[in-house]
Amino acid sequence: MNSSLISNRYAKALIDYAESVGQDTRLYSEMRLLDENFDKVHELGKAMRNQLVSVEQRRSLLATAAGGNVSDAFSRFLDMLSE
């Protein structure tokens, strides 16, 4: 299956969930900040690809890069990705 198709399905599911719980605006802000931080902090991408960085450390890095105290929608998405 095409990886862009898979990522589109995940994104759609995440947006649908965030809208259903009224967190779509906050989630959008978190994702924009996360994107900005990936662009600005190149070490973040390196850390995410480093196999020595644990799943919990990666989750923490992503949450921090998205603003720290992230929405439930963002947190659940990280939980799903880490399983």
Secondary structure, DSSP 8 states (H G I E B T S, - for coil): --HHHHHHHHHHHHHHHHHHTT-HHHHHHHHHHHHHHHHH-HHHHHHHH-TTS-HHHHHHHHHHHTTSS--HHHHHHHHHHH-
